[in-house]
Amino acid sequence: MSTPEQQISTAIKEAIAENDVLLFMKGTPEAPRCGFSARTVAALEALGKPFAAVDILPDPRIRQELSAISNWPTIPQLFVRGELVGGCDIVTEMYETGELAEVLGVAAPAGAPDEAPVAAEPGAPPLSIENRLN
């Protein structure tokens, strides 16, 4: 009988194999739970490529097993056709150079911006400064 960790590892490997584009992230594409995940989702959505996503937050073992498989310590992690592309910084840089569209097999948006889209973190209150100098 396999351990829960082995079951999680198997499920991660199957998900990577079965999905053309797969993003392991904190939260969901509709409700990212960190700015890096939100920015990666924004870049993928700007290119219009459908992708699957796995929320790593419900069970810390998902992150442990994923990092053991990918040899990549941070989240998010983007996989395309079974290969690790990278995290937020790499995805952002690839978006800006047009390489991400190429890897995904989609046309770069016409008049692509020099910078990847920035997503506001849902649920984050706006920053405000309270004046206590009076």
C-alpha positions as CSV (number, residue, x, y, z in Angstrom):
1,M,0.0,0.0,0.0
2,S,1.4,3.4,-0.9
3,T,1.8,6.3,1.5
4,P,-0.2,9.5,1.2
5,E,3.0,11.2,0.0
6,Q,3.4,8.6,-2.7
7,Q,-0.2,9.1,-3.7
8,I,0.2,12.9,-3.9
9,S,3.4,12.5,-5.9
10,T,1.6,10.1,-8.4
11,A,-1.3,12.5,-8.7
12,I,1.1,15.4,-9.4
13,K,2.9,13.4,-12.1
14,E,-0.3,12.4,-13.7
15,A,-1.6,16.0,-13.7
16,I,1.6,17.2,-15.4
17,A,1.4,14.4,-18.0
18,E,-2.4,14.9,-18.7
19,N,-2.5,18.7,-19.0
20,D,-0.9,20.6,-21.9
21,V,-0.5,23.7,-19.7
22,L,-0.6,23.3,-15.9
23,L,0.0,25.9,-13.3
24,F,0.6,25.0,-9.7
25,M,-0.3,28.1,-7.7
26,K,-1.5,29.5,-4.4
27,G,-5.2,29.8,-4.7
28,T,-7.2,29.5,-8.0
29,P,-7.1,31.5,-11.2
30,E,-10.3,33.2,-10.2
31,A,-9.0,33.9,-6.7
32,P,-5.2,33.8,-6.5
33,R,-3.8,33.9,-2.9
34,C,-0.5,35.6,-3.7
35,G,0.7,38.3,-6.0
36,F,3.2,36.0,-7.9
37,S,0.4,33.5,-8.7
38,A,-1.9,36.4,-9.7
39,R,0.7,37.8,-12.1
40,T,1.4,34.4,-13.7
41,V,-2.3,33.8,-14.2
42,A,-2.6,37.3,-15.7
43,A,0.2,36.6,-18.2
44,L,-1.4,33.3,-19.2
45,E,-4.9,34.8,-19.5
46,A,-3.5,37.7,-21.6
47,L,-2.3,35.2,-24.2
48,G,-5.6,33.4,-24.2
49,K,-4.2,29.9,-23.8
50,P,-6.5,27.6,-21.7
51,F,-4.6,26.1,-18.7
52,A,-5.3,23.9,-15.8
53,A,-4.4,24.9,-12.3
54,V,-3.8,23.2,-9.0
55,D,-4.1,25.0,-5.7
56,I,-1.1,23.9,-3.5
57,L,-2.5,25.5,-0.3
58,P,-5.0,22.9,1.0
59,D,-2.2,20.3,1.8
60,P,1.4,21.3,2.5
61,R,2.5,17.9,1.2
62,I,1.4,19.0,-2.4
63,R,4.1,21.7,-2.3
64,Q,6.7,19.3,-0.8
65,E,6.1,16.6,-3.4
66,L,5.9,19.1,-6.3
67,S,9.3,20.6,-5.3
68,A,10.8,17.2,-5.1
69,I,9.5,16.3,-8.6
70,S,10.4,19.7,-10.2
71,N,13.5,20.5,-8.2
72,W,12.1,24.0,-8.0
73,P,11.5,25.5,-4.6
74,T,9.0,28.4,-5.2
75,I,5.4,28.6,-6.2
76,P,3.9,29.2,-8.8
77,Q,5.3,26.6,-11.1
78,L,4.2,26.5,-14.8
79,F,4.5,23.3,-16.8
80,V,4.0,23.1,-20.5
81,R,3.7,19.7,-22.2
82,G,5.2,18.0,-19.2
83,E,8.2,20.3,-18.9
84,L,8.8,22.9,-16.1
85,V,8.9,26.4,-17.6
86,G,9.5,28.2,-14.3
87,G,8.0,30.5,-11.8
88,C,6.6,34.0,-11.9
89,D,9.9,35.8,-12.8
90,I,10.7,33.5,-15.6
91,V,7.1,33.5,-16.9
92,T,7.0,37.3,-16.8
93,E,10.3,37.6,-18.6
94,M,9.2,35.1,-21.2
95,Y,5.9,37.0,-21.7
96,E,7.8,40.3,-22.2
97,T,10.1,38.7,-24.9
98,G,7.3,36.9,-26.7
99,E,8.9,33.5,-25.8
100,L,6.0,32.5,-23.6
101,A,3.5,32.8,-26.5
102,E,5.9,30.8,-28.6
103,V,6.2,28.0,-26.0
104,L,2.5,27.9,-25.6
105,G,1.9,27.8,-29.3
106,V,-0.2,31.0,-29.5
107,A,0.2,34.2,-31.3
108,A,1.6,37.0,-29.3
109,P,-1.0,39.7,-28.7
110,A,-0.8,42.5,-31.3
111,G,1.1,45.4,-29.9
112,A,2.2,43.3,-27.0
113,P,3.2,45.4,-24.0
114,D,6.8,45.6,-23.0
115,E,5.8,44.5,-19.5
116,A,3.7,41.5,-18.5
117,P,0.2,42.4,-17.1
118,V,0.1,43.0,-13.4
119,A,-2.9,41.5,-11.6
120,A,-4.2,43.1,-8.5
121,E,-4.4,40.6,-5.7
122,P,-8.1,39.9,-5.1
123,G,-9.3,40.7,-1.7
124,A,-6.3,42.8,-0.8
125,P,-7.4,46.1,0.7
126,P,-6.2,49.3,-1.1
127,L,-3.2,50.8,0.5
128,S,-3.9,53.9,2.5
129,I,-1.9,56.2,4.7
130,E,-3.3,57.4,8.0
131,N,-2.1,60.8,9.0
132,R,-1.3,60.8,12.7
133,L,0.8,64.0,12.7
134,N,-2.0,66.3,13.8
